[in-house]
Amino acid sequence: MPVLRKNAAANLSPDVKEYIEGVWALKKEVGADGVNTYDKYVDWHVRAMMENTPPTTNRRNAAHEGPSFLPWHRWMLRRFEEDLQRVRNNPNFGIPYWDWTADVENPSGSVIWEMLGSSGTPVSDGAFRFDAVTPPPRGNWIIRNYNQYGELLSVQRGLHREFDDLYDVSGDQEVLSAVSSPSTAHYDESPWHDGSAAGFRNTVEGNLSGGDRIHNGVHSWIGHDMMSLHSPNDPVFYLIHSNLDRIWRSWQQRHPAAPYVPPDSASSDLYRHRLNDPLHPFSVGDPVKSPALVLDSTALYTYDVLI
């Protein structure tokens, strides 16, 4: 039976509390390589962002600014959800989502920050504050720190956020347009990067000229670490991407006949983004993961409300 992902703000006490407990459990679970399970996901995100596709371009990487953006994050989110279910011994747990459109007039006033902490360099309140005095699981959240070149830094520090109203988060009408507009009735289009003039993927990712308000906008509004290669260091990352996946699921429900593109017959320059290409780095040393394998996720999870 599919698990149910619920609105974080509407279910703050039970769902977000369990999410926090699970995240801390993954942060404390250290593998044979010395890397904890939570930070493993940070590493994957960094490696994907450093993998230009093809290597000669800077317009697209293995997980962003190209067609695999949505399936890549869907796969990551589902695997993270499975890890949370395991450490919480709760196979029915679903990652909650933050519907930031409900908070568009005052996103910093969302109730989610009451438990997840607010802005700061470092964040000094909430479940993920940096507090060397208070031991985990209620203090001393330390990030997996990378520089802009994908190099792991030895300097340890807390999580940085700076709610920045120079950036706008998207409202409900903008999201509704993304799932129902004629310009987004197809999944993606040439040139298959941030310069694509239309299509659902580039619209929700936030790369279209004149606006970055859906995915990119909320990352930019939170700021600092959420604008970096290592953005999954911030546990709100998964609540954001749960909502983004909800938007994609809503689009899929409205456009059931729209295929994922590009197909396998497309140019090899689109490697990592075609229907059955391996998602990097999830397929390194493991069975191949591909966009095709995550297009239908209805058997695994559902959402309390679609758009």
Contacts in CASP RR format, 6 or more apart in sequence:
PFRMAT RR
TARGET T0000
AUTHOR 0000-0000-0000
METHOD contacts of the structure
MODEL  1
MPVLRKNAAANLSPDVKEYIEGVWALKKEVGADGVNTYDKYVDWHVRAMM
ENTPPTTNRRNAAHEGPSFLPWHRWMLRRFEEDLQRVRNNPNFGIPYWDW
TADVENPSGSVIWEMLGSSGTPVSDGAFRFDAVTPPPRGNWIIRNYNQYG
ELLSVQRGLHREFDDLYDVSGDQEVLSAVSSPSTAHYDESPWHDGSAAGF
RNTVEGNLSGGDRIHNGVHSWIGHDMMSLHSPNDPVFYLIHSNLDRIWRS
WQQRHPAAPYVPPDSASSDLYRHRLNDPLHPFSVGDPVKSPALVLDSTAL
YTYDVLI
2 298 0 8 1.000
2 299 0 8 1.000
2 300 0 8 1.000
2 301 0 8 1.000
2 302 0 8 1.000
3 81 0 8 1.000
3 85 0 8 1.000
3 91 0 8 1.000
3 92 0 8 1.000
3 93 0 8 1.000
3 94 0 8 1.000
3 300 0 8 1.000
3 301 0 8 1.000
3 302 0 8 1.000
4 92 0 8 1.000
4 94 0 8 1.000
4 301 0 8 1.000
4 302 0 8 1.000
4 303 0 8 1.000
4 304 0 8 1.000
5 94 0 8 1.000
5 95 0 8 1.000
5 96 0 8 1.000
5 97 0 8 1.000
5 242 0 8 1.000
5 246 0 8 1.000
5 301 0 8 1.000
5 302 0 8 1.000
5 303 0 8 1.000
5 304 0 8 1.000
6 15 0 8 1.000
6 94 0 8 1.000
6 96 0 8 1.000
6 97 0 8 1.000
6 303 0 8 1.000
6 304 0 8 1.000
7 96 0 8 1.000
7 97 0 8 1.000
7 99 0 8 1.000
7 304 0 8 1.000
7 305 0 8 1.000
8 15 0 8 1.000
8 16 0 8 1.000
8 19 0 8 1.000
8 96 0 8 1.000
8 97 0 8 1.000
8 98 0 8 1.000
8 99 0 8 1.000
8 112 0 8 1.000
8 239 0 8 1.000
9 98 0 8 1.000
9 99 0 8 1.000
9 102 0 8 1.000
9 103 0 8 1.000
9 110 0 8 1.000
9 111 0 8 1.000
9 112 0 8 1.000
11 96 0 8 1.000
12 111 0 8 1.000
12 112 0 8 1.000
12 114 0 8 1.000
12 115 0 8 1.000
15 94 0 8 1.000
15 96 0 8 1.000
16 96 0 8 1.000
16 112 0 8 1.000
16 115 0 8 1.000
16 116 0 8 1.000
17 115 0 8 1.000
18 88 0 8 1.000
18 90 0 8 1.000
18 93 0 8 1.000
19 84 0 8 1.000
19 95 0 8 1.000
19 96 0 8 1.000
19 235 0 8 1.000
19 238 0 8 1.000
19 239 0 8 1.000
20 115 0 8 1.000
20 116 0 8 1.000
20 127 0 8 1.000
20 128 0 8 1.000
20 137 0 8 1.000
20 235 0 8 1.000
21 88 0 8 1.000
21 137 0 8 1.000
22 84 0 8 1.000
22 87 0 8 1.000
22 88 0 8 1.000
23 38 0 8 1.000
23 84 0 8 1.000
23 128 0 8 1.000
23 235 0 8 1.000
24 127 0 8 1.000
24 136 0 8 1.000
24 137 0 8 1.000
25 87 0 8 1.000
25 88 0 8 1.000
25 137 0 8 1.000
26 36 0 8 1.000
26 37 0 8 1.000
26 38 0 8 1.000
26 83 0 8 1.000
26 84 0 8 1.000
26 87 0 8 1.000
27 36 0 8 1.000
27 37 0 8 1.000
27 38 0 8 1.000
27 39 0 8 1.000
27 136 0 8 1.000
27 137 0 8 1.000
27 141 0 8 1.000
28 36 0 8 1.000
28 136 0 8 1.000
28 137 0 8 1.000
29 36 0 8 1.000
29 37 0 8 1.000
29 38 0 8 1.000
29 87 0 8 1.000
30 36 0 8 1.000
30 37 0 8 1.000
31 37 0 8 1.000
35 43 0 8 1.000
37 83 0 8 1.000
37 87 0 8 1.000
39 144 0 8 1.000
41 76 0 8 1.000
41 79 0 8 1.000
41 80 0 8 1.000
41 232 0 8 1.000
42 143 0 8 1.000
42 144 0 8 1.000
42 146 0 8 1.000
42 230 0 8 1.000
42 232 0 8 1.000
42 233 0 8 1.000
43 144 0 8 1.000
44 76 0 8 1.000
44 281 0 8 1.000
44 282 0 8 1.000
45 63 0 8 1.000
45 76 0 8 1.000
45 229 0 8 1.000
45 230 0 8 1.000
45 231 0 8 1.000
45 232 0 8 1.000
46 146 0 8 1.000
46 150 0 8 1.000
46 229 0 8 1.000
46 230 0 8 1.000
47 62 0 8 1.000
47 280 0 8 1.000
47 281 0 8 1.000
48 61 0 8 1.000
48 62 0 8 1.000
48 63 0 8 1.000
48 64 0 8 1.000
48 72 0 8 1.000
48 280 0 8 1.000
48 281 0 8 1.000
49 61 0 8 1.000
49 62 0 8 1.000
49 63 0 8 1.000
49 64 0 8 1.000
49 150 0 8 1.000
49 229 0 8 1.000
50 61 0 8 1.000
50 150 0 8 1.000
50 229 0 8 1.000
51 61 0 8 1.000
51 62 0 8 1.000
51 272 0 8 1.000
51 280 0 8 1.000
51 281 0 8 1.000
52 58 0 8 1.000
52 60 0 8 1.000
52 61 0 8 1.000
53 60 0 8 1.000
53 61 0 8 1.000
53 62 0 8 1.000
53 66 0 8 1.000
53 269 0 8 1.000
53 270 0 8 1.000
53 271 0 8 1.000
53 272 0 8 1.000
53 273 0 8 1.000
54 268 0 8 1.000
54 269 0 8 1.000
54 271 0 8 1.000
57 193 0 8 1.000
57 269 0 8 1.000
59 65 0 8 1.000
59 191 0 8 1.000
59 193 0 8 1.000
59 194 0 8 1.000
59 195 0 8 1.000
60 66 0 8 1.000
60 192 0 8 1.000
60 193 0 8 1.000
60 194 0 8 1.000
60 273 0 8 1.000
62 68 0 8 1.000
62 72 0 8 1.000
62 272 0 8 1.000
62 279 0 8 1.000
62 280 0 8 1.000
62 281 0 8 1.000
63 69 0 8 1.000
63 72 0 8 1.000
63 73 0 8 1.000
63 279 0 8 1.000
63 280 0 8 1.000
64 205 0 8 1.000
65 193 0 8 1.000
65 194 0 8 1.000
65 205 0 8 1.000
65 207 0 8 1.000
66 188 0 8 1.000
66 192 0 8 1.000
66 193 0 8 1.000
66 194 0 8 1.000
66 201 0 8 1.000
66 202 0 8 1.000
66 205 0 8 1.000
66 273 0 8 1.000
67 187 0 8 1.000
67 188 0 8 1.000
67 192 0 8 1.000
67 201 0 8 1.000
67 260 0 8 1.000
67 261 0 8 1.000
67 262 0 8 1.000
67 270 0 8 1.000
67 273 0 8 1.000
67 274 0 8 1.000
67 291 0 8 1.000
68 272 0 8 1.000
68 273 0 8 1.000
68 277 0 8 1.000
68 279 0 8 1.000
68 291 0 8 1.000
69 201 0 8 1.000
69 205 0 8 1.000
70 201 0 8 1.000
70 204 0 8 1.000
70 244 0 8 1.000
70 245 0 8 1.000
70 248 0 8 1.000
71 260 0 8 1.000
71 279 0 8 1.000
71 290 0 8 1.000
71 291 0 8 1.000
71 294 0 8 1.000
71 295 0 8 1.000
72 279 0 8 1.000
72 291 0 8 1.000
73 241 0 8 1.000
73 244 0 8 1.000
73 245 0 8 1.000
74 245 0 8 1.000
74 248 0 8 1.000
74 294 0 8 1.000
74 297 0 8 1.000
75 279 0 8 1.000
75 282 0 8 1.000
75 289 0 8 1.000
75 293 0 8 1.000
75 294 0 8 1.000
76 241 0 8 1.000
76 282 0 8 1.000
77 95 0 8 1.000
77 238 0 8 1.000
77 241 0 8 1.000
77 242 0 8 1.000
77 245 0 8 1.000
78 294 0 8 1.000
78 297 0 8 1.000
78 300 0 8 1.000
78 301 0 8 1.000
79 282 0 8 1.000
80 95 0 8 1.000
80 238 0 8 1.000
81 93 0 8 1.000
81 94 0 8 1.000
81 95 0 8 1.000
81 301 0 8 1.000
84 93 0 8 1.000
84 94 0 8 1.000
84 95 0 8 1.000
85 91 0 8 1.000
85 92 0 8 1.000
85 93 0 8 1.000
85 94 0 8 1.000
94 301 0 8 1.000
95 238 0 8 1.000
95 239 0 8 1.000
95 242 0 8 1.000
96 239 0 8 1.000
96 242 0 8 1.000
97 239 0 8 1.000
97 240 0 8 1.000
97 242 0 8 1.000
97 243 0 8 1.000
97 245 0 8 1.000
97 246 0 8 1.000
97 303 0 8 1.000
98 110 0 8 1.000
98 112 0 8 1.000
98 236 0 8 1.000
98 239 0 8 1.000
98 240 0 8 1.000
98 242 0 8 1.000
98 243 0 8 1.000
99 243 0 8 1.000
99 246 0 8 1.000
100 107 0 8 1.000
100 110 0 8 1.000
100 169 0 8 1.000
100 170 0 8 1.000
100 171 0 8 1.000
100 218 0 8 1.000
100 240 0 8 1.000
100 243 0 8 1.000
101 169 0 8 1.000
101 170 0 8 1.000
101 171 0 8 1.000
101 172 0 8 1.000
101 174 0 8 1.000
101 175 0 8 1.000
102 110 0 8 1.000
102 172 0 8 1.000
103 109 0 8 1.000
103 110 0 8 1.000
103 169 0 8 1.000
104 168 0 8 1.000
104 169 0 8 1.000
104 170 0 8 1.000
104 171 0 8 1.000
104 172 0 8 1.000
107 163 0 8 1.000
107 169 0 8 1.000
107 218 0 8 1.000
107 221 0 8 1.000
108 118 0 8 1.000
108 119 0 8 1.000
108 163 0 8 1.000
112 236 0 8 1.000
112 239 0 8 1.000
114 126 0 8 1.000
115 126 0 8 1.000
115 127 0 8 1.000
116 126 0 8 1.000
116 127 0 8 1.000
116 128 0 8 1.000
116 235 0 8 1.000
116 236 0 8 1.000
117 123 0 8 1.000
117 125 0 8 1.000
117 126 0 8 1.000
117 127 0 8 1.000
117 128 0 8 1.000
117 129 0 8 1.000
118 125 0 8 1.000
118 126 0 8 1.000
118 161 0 8 1.000
118 163 0 8 1.000
119 161 0 8 1.000
119 162 0 8 1.000
119 163 0 8 1.000
120 160 0 8 1.000
120 161 0 8 1.000
120 162 0 8 1.000
121 160 0 8 1.000
121 161 0 8 1.000
121 162 0 8 1.000
121 224 0 8 1.000
122 129 0 8 1.000
122 130 0 8 1.000
122 157 0 8 1.000
122 158 0 8 1.000
122 159 0 8 1.000
122 160 0 8 1.000
123 129 0 8 1.000
123 130 0 8 1.000
123 141 0 8 1.000
123 158 0 8 1.000
123 159 0 8 1.000
123 160 0 8 1.000
123 161 0 8 1.000
124 130 0 8 1.000
124 131 0 8 1.000
127 137 0 8 1.000
127 138 0 8 1.000
127 139 0 8 1.000
127 141 0 8 1.000
127 235 0 8 1.000
128 139 0 8 1.000
128 141 0 8 1.000
128 159 0 8 1.000
128 234 0 8 1.000
128 235 0 8 1.000
129 139 0 8 1.000
129 141 0 8 1.000
129 159 0 8 1.000
130 139 0 8 1.000
130 140 0 8 1.000
130 141 0 8 1.000
130 142 0 8 1.000
130 157 0 8 1.000
130 158 0 8 1.000
130 159 0 8 1.000
131 139 0 8 1.000
131 140 0 8 1.000
132 140 0 8 1.000
134 140 0 8 1.000
141 158 0 8 1.000
141 159 0 8 1.000
142 156 0 8 1.000
142 157 0 8 1.000
142 158 0 8 1.000
143 156 0 8 1.000
143 157 0 8 1.000
143 158 0 8 1.000
143 159 0 8 1.000
143 225 0 8 1.000
143 230 0 8 1.000
143 233 0 8 1.000
144 152 0 8 1.000
144 230 0 8 1.000
144 233 0 8 1.000
145 152 0 8 1.000
145 153 0 8 1.000
145 155 0 8 1.000
145 156 0 8 1.000
145 157 0 8 1.000
145 230 0 8 1.000
145 233 0 8 1.000
146 152 0 8 1.000
146 153 0 8 1.000
146 228 0 8 1.000
146 229 0 8 1.000
146 230 0 8 1.000
147 153 0 8 1.000
148 228 0 8 1.000
148 229 0 8 1.000
150 229 0 8 1.000
159 225 0 8 1.000
159 233 0 8 1.000
159 234 0 8 1.000
160 223 0 8 1.000
160 224 0 8 1.000
160 225 0 8 1.000
161 222 0 8 1.000
161 223 0 8 1.000
161 224 0 8 1.000
161 225 0 8 1.000
161 226 0 8 1.000
161 234 0 8 1.000
162 222 0 8 1.000
162 223 0 8 1.000
162 224 0 8 1.000
163 221 0 8 1.000
163 222 0 8 1.000
163 223 0 8 1.000
164 220 0 8 1.000
164 221 0 8 1.000
164 222 0 8 1.000
164 223 0 8 1.000
165 221 0 8 1.000
167 212 0 8 1.000
167 217 0 8 1.000
167 220 0 8 1.000
167 221 0 8 1.000
167 223 0 8 1.000
168 213 0 8 1.000
168 217 0 8 1.000
168 221 0 8 1.000
169 213 0 8 1.000
169 217 0 8 1.000
169 218 0 8 1.000
169 221 0 8 1.000
170 213 0 8 1.000
170 214 0 8 1.000
170 217 0 8 1.000
170 218 0 8 1.000
171 213 0 8 1.000
174 213 0 8 1.000
174 214 0 8 1.000
175 214 0 8 1.000
175 247 0 8 1.000
175 307 0 8 1.000
176 307 0 8 1.000
177 184 0 8 1.000
178 184 0 8 1.000
178 200 0 8 1.000
178 203 0 8 1.000
178 204 0 8 1.000
178 214 0 8 1.000
178 247 0 8 1.000
178 251 0 8 1.000
179 200 0 8 1.000
179 247 0 8 1.000
179 250 0 8 1.000
179 251 0 8 1.000
179 254 0 8 1.000
179 307 0 8 1.000
180 254 0 8 1.000
181 203 0 8 1.000
183 198 0 8 1.000
183 199 0 8 1.000
183 203 0 8 1.000
184 198 0 8 1.000
184 199 0 8 1.000
184 200 0 8 1.000
184 203 0 8 1.000
184 251 0 8 1.000
185 199 0 8 1.000
185 200 0 8 1.000
185 255 0 8 1.000
185 258 0 8 1.000
186 198 0 8 1.000
186 199 0 8 1.000
186 200 0 8 1.000
186 258 0 8 1.000
186 261 0 8 1.000
187 199 0 8 1.000
187 200 0 8 1.000
187 201 0 8 1.000
187 258 0 8 1.000
187 259 0 8 1.000
187 260 0 8 1.000
187 261 0 8 1.000
188 196 0 8 1.000
188 199 0 8 1.000
188 200 0 8 1.000
188 201 0 8 1.000
188 202 0 8 1.000
188 261 0 8 1.000
188 262 0 8 1.000
189 196 0 8 1.000
189 197 0 8 1.000
189 198 0 8 1.000
189 199 0 8 1.000
189 261 0 8 1.000
190 196 0 8 1.000
192 262 0 8 1.000
192 270 0 8 1.000
192 273 0 8 1.000
194 202 0 8 1.000
194 205 0 8 1.000
194 207 0 8 1.000
195 202 0 8 1.000
195 207 0 8 1.000
196 202 0 8 1.000
196 207 0 8 1.000
197 208 0 8 1.000
198 208 0 8 1.000
200 248 0 8 1.000
200 251 0 8 1.000
200 255 0 8 1.000
202 208 0 8 1.000
203 214 0 8 1.000
204 214 0 8 1.000
204 215 0 8 1.000
204 244 0 8 1.000
204 247 0 8 1.000
204 248 0 8 1.000
204 251 0 8 1.000
205 214 0 8 1.000
205 215 0 8 1.000
205 216 0 8 1.000
206 212 0 8 1.000
206 213 0 8 1.000
206 214 0 8 1.000
206 215 0 8 1.000
206 216 0 8 1.000
206 217 0 8 1.000
207 216 0 8 1.000
212 220 0 8 1.000
214 244 0 8 1.000
214 247 0 8 1.000
215 240 0 8 1.000
215 244 0 8 1.000
218 240 0 8 1.000
219 226 0 8 1.000
219 227 0 8 1.000
219 231 0 8 1.000
219 240 0 8 1.000
220 226 0 8 1.000
220 227 0 8 1.000
222 234 0 8 1.000
222 236 0 8 1.000
225 231 0 8 1.000
225 233 0 8 1.000
225 234 0 8 1.000
226 234 0 8 1.000
226 236 0 8 1.000
226 237 0 8 1.000
231 237 0 8 1.000
232 238 0 8 1.000
246 303 0 8 1.000
246 306 0 8 1.000
246 307 0 8 1.000
247 307 0 8 1.000
249 297 0 8 1.000
249 303 0 8 1.000
249 306 0 8 1.000
250 306 0 8 1.000
250 307 0 8 1.000
252 258 0 8 1.000
252 295 0 8 1.000
253 306 0 8 1.000
260 275 0 8 1.000
260 291 0 8 1.000
260 292 0 8 1.000
260 295 0 8 1.000
261 275 0 8 1.000
262 270 0 8 1.000
262 273 0 8 1.000
262 274 0 8 1.000
262 275 0 8 1.000
263 274 0 8 1.000
263 275 0 8 1.000
264 274 0 8 1.000
264 275 0 8 1.000
264 276 0 8 1.000
264 277 0 8 1.000
266 274 0 8 1.000
270 277 0 8 1.000
271 277 0 8 1.000
272 278 0 8 1.000
272 279 0 8 1.000
272 280 0 8 1.000
273 291 0 8 1.000
274 291 0 8 1.000
275 290 0 8 1.000
275 291 0 8 1.000
275 292 0 8 1.000
276 288 0 8 1.000
276 290 0 8 1.000
276 291 0 8 1.000
276 292 0 8 1.000
277 290 0 8 1.000
277 291 0 8 1.000
278 288 0 8 1.000
278 289 0 8 1.000
278 290 0 8 1.000
279 289 0 8 1.000
279 290 0 8 1.000
279 291 0 8 1.000
282 289 0 8 1.000
283 289 0 8 1.000
283 290 0 8 1.000
END
